[in-house]
Amino acid sequence: LDNSSNPSWADKYTIDEIKQLRTFMGERRFQKEYMNNPINEGAVFLMKHIRYGKMLSLKEYRSLICYTDPSFKASSTNDFKATMLVGKTRDGYYHILKAYADQTSVSNMVQWHYDVNSWIDGRVPVMYFMESNFIQDLLLDEFRKVGDAVGHQIPIRGDARKKPDKFSRIEAMQPLFERGLIVMNEKEKDSPGMRQLVEQLLMFEKGSRAHDDAPDALEGAVFLLNQRSMASTGQ
């Protein structure tokens, strides 16, 4: 792919063929063999610290946050859009119940929220967040359009935090993985979003050109879950 994410050898590969190849190979191998961008696996996050496990009943979580990093552009050839549904347990574990991450359109990203909403099915409250900088007319129009079609609106709100450096924020989750406090839903292990989250975590390192939108969305959810648990204990 060239700098505009178009096939650099268009006579041999279409954009759809490249996307299928990328999905089949995995991001790390694709970057190494097709983008001339070798990546050191596990520079920050190690495979041995990626843990899967059983999730709790939804009512057992202290809070549930659905956090989205939408990326700027709607084209499927730009950054990954990512949505993470994360619950915090009463003993301090973070369970990644659902993960969505793809180079896709805004409308598909909005649909993820309705998929989460249908899966929750009103059993417990969920707070939906997106970085405030991205709460723009385009995105709100898409949420309204899909909401009008299905009959109800997702109560998405902005995360107004003045975020520090992205690398530092994501790197700060590393001890949580090392201590086994972040657990991924074993039933979602082979879902495209969960696989993409793992790939991006393992590729994450300072100065890398690899995508990090899924870990960024995860960090947003973890931060807000911590804020809510601190507020509930009066800290």
Disulfide bonds with the S-S distance in Angstrom:
none
